[in-house]
Amino acid sequence: MPTRTWHARRTRALTAATALLTPAALLLAPSAAHAADPVDQVVNGGFDDGTTGWTIYPEQSVQDGAGCTAVPASSAPYSAAIQQEVPLVEGETYRLSFRARSTPATEGPVRVVVQGGEDVNYQQFLPAAKPAFAEEFGEFEYFFTADRDYPNAQLAFQQDVVNPVAYTLCVDDVALLGGAERPPYVPDTGPRVKVNQEAYLPLGPKGATLVTEATDALPWELREAGGRTVARGSTVPRGVDASAGLNVHTIDFSGYQRRAVGLVLVADGETSHPFDVGEDAWERLRDDAMTFFYTNRSGTPISDELAPGYGREAGHVGVAPNQGDTAVPCQSLDDDSQELLVKQGDEPWTCDYTTDVTGGWYDAGDHGKYVVNGGIAVAQLLQQYERSLHARTADRGALADGTLRIPEAGNGVPDVLDEARWELEWFLKMQVQPGRPLEGMAYHKVADVDWTGLPLDPAADPQPRVLYRPSTAATLNVAATAAQGARLFAPYDKAFSERLLSAARTAYAAAQAHPDLYAPAPDPELDPNPGSGPYDDDDVSDEFYWAAAQLYLTTGEPQFRKDVLGSPVHTADVFGSTGFDWGNVGALGRLDLATVPSKLNTKELRQVRASVVEAADRYLADQATQPFGHAYAPEDGQYAWGSNAQVLSNMQTLGTAFDITGDDAYRDGVVRSADYLLGRNALGNSYITGYGDVYSENQHSRWYANQLDPSLPNPPAGTVAGGPYSPTATSGDPITAALFPDGCPAAQFCYVDDIGSWSTNEITINWNAPLAWVASFVADQGDGRDRGHQHHHRR
């Protein structure tokens, strides 16, 4: 992005002269390094020899000593450019500088990029920047680091959108120098008063955080949009917060309980972003967080009518150049790789058949589909629906048929169940068919044989696809979610419910017969996952517990009860300080045992519920130590990959404790944690797209890739970014590695809203699922004190 800030800004103008610090999205395999020639890599950058060394089209000229092209009105994208081939060297940091103008001035149709050629799918070393050029020459500067040798990279100034008016683009003094020293990275963190930038509940808790050097309490004021002060108070000094490395105070303005629009907090000479007081935003987010799943569907066209701006062709259905998921072979490693697996004590595997595994959801920013990620995502969507059946504060109609923008709306089945069914049907396809080796087990994943570049529409993915060996973990994910789905679909589709329960029984028995078939872990000598994440897990006791719990809740059968109560996981702490995730799913079983009607006796149920409440009490205690208000305090202070999802899972535990006890403290813990996700954090950034004044919108994705291609959309509203990830220097993420070569200064700063930052800014189905659960929970609370007795569902 062509500014010193890497946030999506809706309220701040971006000037053309700003220093450009965005590093390259480096996703290609590295080659041998060598020192770069420190001389300018650009030939005739000042156009002293006319247009020698440059390719310029459709019309070229030299005006006032600058190279120019005339761009006709309504030109198709990429029909005009000023470009030149340049060499890049692995590991070298480059400084690209130039002067540019446009007559008349442009507002961003020009794309500045350094990229590879057709042989690498135009992989971008410097992600496309889209600066606005004025009629007078402005100066521009970019820095990026190459992760491989590339003798014929392309430096280009391109017109890449349909321009409404003709213009003339001119560039001059173009220089590309290796051995550059990147300027210190200083993120734009916005106002020092950090607030929930979207909305606080009228009768709920309202907190903010002030970043200040002051050690004594300071006065604060809450002001209406017109400037009138409506509340006053004093800040509470909290000292230096370790997660942010900042001296902070907290502000509590919970006493203000009127609905309002455009309020601001003022303290220490600083004014916050504006925010509202009201509950409507949570109704919107309940829907938006679910829309993410529809637009992530594989194997079906996405309707632009249902999801405006997100319509696309069906992905992976075998229409060229896409090879599709209609007949996918099993992965076949070479002899050396197979031998190495044997040496590691693993079991080589392939097959001589193909399988139709169309459908399901794309897991994240790539085109892979993973059962273990899909499992927890489906489970949390089903938990969201099942909560609406039993919780005292639930809005019974909020998740009914016709409440989501999906093709199945109006079929008589609650829409959340319809969306979950899209993945459950895929799970059934991922089970090994009868008569084949490992029958009843589930393939671990289906993915491309190698990584692809960004951007890339699913329908245009040219890579072959492969099925990966079945795993016990994937099989138990199918058993658990199919059993869970069976009881929820029973009132609406008896035949499908029976199919699910049969599949669950088969999967559970297959897992018992193959209890230790683990997905291969990454190895320095062998990468068995060249085009997808490994999602390896060699402790599946929690998966067995979760699957047994769901089968017991659905059937009540004694063998499953025995497996639940006899599991060591049943009495273990399945929550932990960082919450639960795809590799730690015991909590999914525990939360449902605590809330879904079952044949547990009174003592057993009391013990299960007590374990949930005890975990929630720990989260509240952790939350009290966090001056940014979130219930997340890892013991080592390091924020996990997908830390926002960990925050959300803790919020689900708090919300479940509220459902069990009715104690307001747990509900308020959920609401306060939401403030952190919506902007009350060290970066002053809302991690939920479309919510707040400053929000993440350049998440790592191959089709929500507007940062790279303005014809593509940003992620849909209601998409949550992964969030801060502490081990930035060792993650292998090229964006954070360049920005934080010695590690980020504090955990909350380990984030960048750049499409290349897959360690901090990816999107996944298993991160949006807990957001959907939480959004639905908060929406159910009405104004913040609503007990759910008089809900009025708004659509």
Steps between C-alpha positions, in 0.01 A plus 500: 500500500644837406508660841685479827186352654399144425145529629191545290408864552161643426550841656858605424620633169814334366759732344708409196826609662471263795787252544394152395596226739291203392726196438450243230267203524775241461349160442739330256764243596845654574814430297871549570583848626771729373583864537304742284669742268456833678459688172163612372314203351291726275627590154443860391290586805521871418394451137810689382520251210135528408311180573800266466468203734129556558186341361224759484151453353253580351666831413848608609663840519754700696361818652709740709766229529253237631373178343127518432208298368159621391217291646172521309171524688328172588811295433494140612720418803871461420463664159753770586838476671852632540720204589849350498665170591729519807709238684428411863727315742383285790517663842574845362301799619421743220401865492277596210468875449346706222311815413157476337209711383168453324314746278227530612564379854410139583349354814670163491457329162878468463666188640868505604640148526816289484403149395609180332379387161240260369707197608442589866143627459626860521606449860542842658821586683378850572123473551310727271469851636232733365613855572301801385703713258452878483548720194832618643784254550502332840778292654445139601707242682452128566705235678477123454714190549533223241482144627656344187721579203300619205699624199199629308257653745271769368479854633173646374279804523166360376147618444300215652140612524255631244570873514201733441710777338813512288823601670872523436734324741861614529787364715855623544814446707416132551763319711519152651796460737599189695665511840237743624436558869133493578383796710384413853148362497255709699136395468226758506311411816245781482370695801651412838150454638415144396130415476259249353461687172166342409252498790462439872181344636280763671482322836821302463852575623688778320875524524786672319877513531716811495864479392689769687824574679308640797512300821225687685128486425378728223157650426296362211186619324240322291368730228210482259548546127417867537768551764284511815653319797263235636722324755823563690734302718860416585724238344649213700879467455599140421875532443685336211297225331737220405295386200529847344817640659308820568413701809122509515198615696149358481173689467162367612194684372245228561278755674406648163203288386323693225504393138709741296693536175842656450620530858869561575716474812748778572792460741855627529448733204399213272165416339394144424348365184122550499274218617135427567302373793240249381442135426423494127860438394491156660194402298696591186810317614298187582411483129827629354719255689296220342512646147873426503421128476280539195760702308762238599304212348680273256342316209215742436457843341470785748202718420573869465134564573526330839850632575541823301858545385595142579348310209740255334506180302499163670844400619662158459236336284740396223442784252833588335749616606371373832549124550230482759393278788273271300756216474792560735782245531681419823833665576795297375840585646819407318707200611744704709216673681323171565824351637546798729145460634580138581816605684289743705272214599219630281291301256535571125169515319344560164212351302406396148162675480358850481226658712241772446557751780327802351329742734587613849658828600841629405675505833694825489693720260599206281298240311550215747213326678590350837277271706645599838446872437159434355413284799533768764337756270196281440482417870490864604236588242289210625563612859383847400176352373455258791549784746198670340291199603596490867655824632277725708605817320489354148303673228311197376440641152840650430641189332182382330449427133525815287736689729817461288587593143554146369342302213322262740306776676129421492535120501352459847835421666681750726762673287788433739427128461493539122842662507642234729353236269717628214805386695341190650415369153866543411603312814295203380689509170830508689431164665677203342238293324417140600727236354806725488793489743428708814129508418299732721801717577508858369764644271689770685463762227487575127733767366717617214822309443693824541446855619348751262560875489268784583250597365337190353130434459398147602364433151836598347719282725704286258666274758423128519318397817580209731337322791715457807513181704214447744570600858347405831449867582307571180293187546397599851413851378257337259364275776442792737343746258290239319357385835438860603335576164287186519304619802456853365386398151261235634196735512565627146650219292469154652683327214800733524501468878517124467781524243696719739453270797602198296811682380581603856475143628714374212763767553518442874546126453764559233690734730490241777646246256773750394555713812844636413501582130638852522543760228873535416672788673734737313855365470821682399582220255152444369203726448200270465278810475647703210181690417304504825528524875584174683255525794685218670378379840642198684267516802145414401366419846306826487353410159388162636337674798326757280367236260379277785326798661312588182400140436378471860304827483333384178433135585518469879655157447696349790818421305546867417419603855770260618752649256417853615519437875799270465709740296782678688401807303165508681664620823791689340519876452397524137497878489843634593616861507497535121167333433418214265564450130505236223775305676341522845135410465416352837319823587255445214379184671500655846300809398228289340486253788442801725216650296329238281232290673630148564478194725783615725387475862484806722844451651667439165334803344593718798866397466507572128341841545731583789802440275367752248431759769844447655661565162287810454605627844864465395431695184331777697802512731729522197279768349530712814877517443464621141453877466381456140209296635540164326477163672831372367820474701735224377725377777815572299372835371527379140195543279415183305448464128139608452496674838170669418339158468645407839343814647172401338514143635550640849200723437294194406596336828400817689171514311428137580570566869244780481247263345563251781494744792325816387781697667542838329876498553548233234284680245684825572830317451390410148392856424825654632710259295308605190632853552855373444406342167320816389785745560580519870853370450852636472476539123162676510378258232174311471583146397151447354465619141238768450460573871644810661676801351833326435480130420693213345415451133813361334491156655706222341283351225530400137156629398422776751809672361414862427840611630659319205225535241244780536250302292479249786315565827634531851368234740129539573381698799508285812831327420741479794876522448727252678656771712832553679744210492804542721773284341518731196875476447493119473162442336626506142247774420686733260300806596553481875856373459584817309316732737617331820845348428575487873145413605211738555522738798200349683240233429219735395724662239568168321242564230487663157201545272685382190382223268844339512501458879360151531617460861306801632237584241356179363130420502361155577166329543606387848564859606176640358293224662564616858439858383159388375427332835605808696315742272182297543547484877550876536212578263281283725579726796305788351589824676739327740261405776236320296422157644360383168135490606385764254727478198388677186704366214584767242566427133 
